[in-house]
């Protein structure tokens, strides 16, 4: 009887020691992929606005510069200034239409479908775009903040996130894409190197800063 109790006590103590060792052991570090997934999953889905700066280049030549403020986590709306070598225009983006006219003028606004606001980056679907990059062999770079994910995409890959943007990129043979995600799970920067079968590559960089509540946007007056 004494021997049986001694064995039982030893087993019980061994269990306690194993439990203590397990509870005190360090947690396995998260993979880069899991860090990105956790950030995206924890992001606040409330609509907000951000200052936008988007630059498109071919070689050392800047083709387009867009600056302004847009609303995100909602249908894409906002106000920007679009500058190229040929023109500088004020742009108002509503849910239904895009309005453009020469900056500083008081003429009639030109009207376009809302899809005209989209280029080669799905601005209003950035979390889905980050998932796309991650799911296409995305490499996670954790050397600093925000975390960067990079992968090579094809136009049809982008089309799975946004049909219009994918079709805008359809002449490309490949798109080398980098996406930066901050600690709040927001996509704060996107960089694309767009390659073509012939002709120089194009580079696009989208940067989002100054996050705050949404801004009201309505169609501009006729004059």
Secondary structure, 3 states (H helix, E strand, C coil): CHHHHHHHHHHHHHHHHHHHHHHHCCCCCCCHHHHHHHHHHHCCCCCEEEEEEEEEEECCEEEEEEEEEEEECCCCEEEEEEECCCCEEEEEECCCEEEEEECCCCCCCEEEEHHHHCCCCCHHHHHHHHHHHHHCCCEEECCCCCEEEEEEECHHHHHCCCHHHHHHCCCCCEEEEEEEECCCCCEEEEEEEEECCCCCCEEEEEEEEEEECCCCCCCCCCC
